[in-house]
Amino acid sequence: MAIQEEMMVAGVEQLVRDLQHTVRSGITKTEKWRMQQLRALLKLVVENEESLANAVFTDLGKPTHEVVIYEVRTLSLSLSLSLCLSLCPPLKPPIE
């Protein structure tokens, strides 16, 4: 393996160790931060629908109308639903 490849592998291995440490520590981002990320991702998907469809067509040959319907809009709806559900209070289990 070339030295450059070894350095890349070592960097990836360190990144994995760092991420595993973070997960095990219980450190998490705030709910506000997570909602901001969802809104930003939704905006990115909506604003770049055509570019995303063209990229998938170029890379995989999937027709752009299929990409829009089955990939891009499905993702947009999923993100929108996640944002809507975050506004709802948690369901309480029924008392028996």
Stockholm file with secondary structure:
# STOCKHOLM 1.0

chainA/1-96         MAIQEEMMVAGVEQLVRDLQHTVRSGITKTEKWRMQQLRALLKLVVENEESLANAVFTDLGKPTHEVVIYEVRTLSLSLSLSLCLSLCPPLKPPIE
#=GR chainA/1-96 SS CCHHHHHHHHHHHHHHHHHHHHHHHTCCCCHHHHHHHHHHHHHHHHHTHHHHHHHHHHHHCCCHHHIIIIIIHHHHHHHHHHHHHHHSCCCCCCCC
#=GC SS_cons        CCHHHHHHHHHHHHHHHHHHHHHHHTCCCCHHHHHHHHHHHHHHHHHTHHHHHHHHHHHHCCCHHHIIIIIIHHHHHHHHHHHHHHHSCCCCCCCC
//
